[in-house]
Amino acid sequence: MNFFLTCPKGVELLLEEELRGLGITESRQTVAGVYFQGEMEDAYRVCLWSRLANRLLMPLLEAEVETADQLYAAVQQIEWLEHLRSEGTLAIDFNGRTDGINNTRFGAQKTKDAIVDQIRAGTGRRPAVERQTPDIRVNVHLNRGKATISLDLSGDSLHRRAYRLRAGEAPLKENLAAALLIRCGWPAVAEQRPLFVDPMCGSGTLLIEAAMMAADIAPGLQRRYFGFSRWLQHRKSIWNELCEEAKQRRDEGLAKLNCRFAGRDMDSRVLRTARDNATRAGVNAFIQFDQGRVEDLKRSDLPEADTGLMLTNPPYGERLGEESQLMFLYRHLGDLLKQQFPGWLAAVFTGNPDLCKVMGLRADKQYKFFNGPIESRLFLYPISETATVTEVDEEQAPLSEGAQMFANRLRKNLKQLGKWVKREEIQCYRVYDADIPEYAVAVDIYGDQVCVQEYQAPRSVDQVKAFSRLNDVMSALPQVLDIPVASITLKQRKRQEGKSQYEKQSATKHFFEVNEHGCRLLVNLKDYLDTGLFLDHRAARRRIQQEAKGKDVLNLFCYTGSASVHAAVGGARSTTSVDMSSTYLGWAERNMELNGYKGKAHRFIRSDCFKWLHSQFKPEYDLIFLDPPTFSNSKKMSNVLDVQRDHVELVEAAMGLLRPGGKLIFSNNYRRFKLDYDALAAYEIRDITKQTLDPDFKRNQRIHYCFEVMIKD
């Protein structure tokens, strides 16, 4: 009989070798699969024992198909009552298309109609569609005018072993995990390396697969459903014999299993899931799970063994601004291996191979795999017995020449700003902004916390060299500022498009309070790309505070409402804060309440500012602060906002809401902004940019532009 076994891309060779191990010799590789010939017993054995496959298809018919009618006729050539009871259930998987069949749902519907019509014509009854556990699952593959109609004997993808009911945020599929282990030489290598470790184990897939392989547990043994379970030609006696043999091998394998497994993760919730998964897989007694960071792992924390295999799948930076932070994680992993695990074999699987360049290790081998659509690499690192690094306290380590140069500049800036900071009682300020071009970061102080924003390096800059310089910065800061490393937050500042600067980056909810000119404000260095307080607008906020007494103040594109708080503290009669983000409006309201202001005098309006401005017709404000983003294409907005193109319309709409004698303060951060004085000739306009740049931003004269706009007498 002919069969086709599908698998992830990059696993084809391993799958063919696995088939040989199962006694199948007639096979041929293709992209994402292997064709093979064998008996029905071989097909059952593959479903029970394959650790690498996805689906096992048994072709029933191949036919030339271009149109829906030809597809219908081809499907009806098969005697479906040989496979399915008249009152049974079926599901159809359809892929591919032709000029006459350009929709997979239409192709699946036509296939189903052909089967149902044939059975109804012969029996007067018709089968029903059941998507989850049908009696048979039919697969139709349409390619270059040829349709292959098959039974899916796996039913559900074979990578699902039935032990993993829940997973972490980025789960590794079980069959890909098995492929990685095989490339590491597991389980044969367990004889010489009896300890298996995953220091970032997530839901435990690598550990569980490794334990099942070492204990000779068939991956399909716990599954209760296969595509052949209710197939009319299912040979139950053969299947039952194979299952009994697998149970016996499992019991014997667990009894003589002499290697141990250890997993570690920062997230206690994910670890609970890992323990539950291991329990369902029957291997929990052999796996030690601990909570902790990879940076803090010590060899003494693990079960005793002279040597072992460490295989892990670290995060690789899909979210904005993560890559630089992850380089530190990969560097720590490299240091950990050299410090704590000489003589071990280590393997790292990642979708971002460049991150591995900072580990300081040379890969002996590397293999290409596809983790879904993501091309990934598995790197194998034999750790030398002599590959050690000196353990030092990072906060007291000697600085490199480059780090010392950065530290000297930082000290100089601190000295220059010191009197101003003390006089103004400033808690939040910028102390460094790419003063040395090679060290392209901004360093901002927020009370006893520090935020480092790395400017995105050009593609021409070597990534490892850029990381080395960033490492200089991060090693100098604790010493110069006399703060612990944990008080420093690193972000990468990329060119922003649309709403990305307002997107949430994580979920730590790390808020703390700072003070600015008598205003209490909440900032958050962890959860968002921006912190909740634009430091370059500090002087503009103070100006609003000084002018707000007895006035009705409008804050457009209010963000977290810091300008509204300054107005309220300055004695404003009322404040109105408008923004389209419910997250930031909630933040703004918390800021206002923190200062003791709430009630009808302080309104928070969730709206597209463009749309809201054009819906207002009554001049009822004395002071307006307008600080739009440079660009936004948020779905919440009615139009795309471009501040250079749209500023005239924005200013005119805002001016229409000013009472006589009122003032608009218009600001934006577009570096090449040019105000259209001619289009706004009806107003008195004064450029106050220089007056709104405090000493910590004097180096960067184009950080923002700021104007006072008033109605001419």
Disulfide bonds with the S-S distance in Angstrom:
none
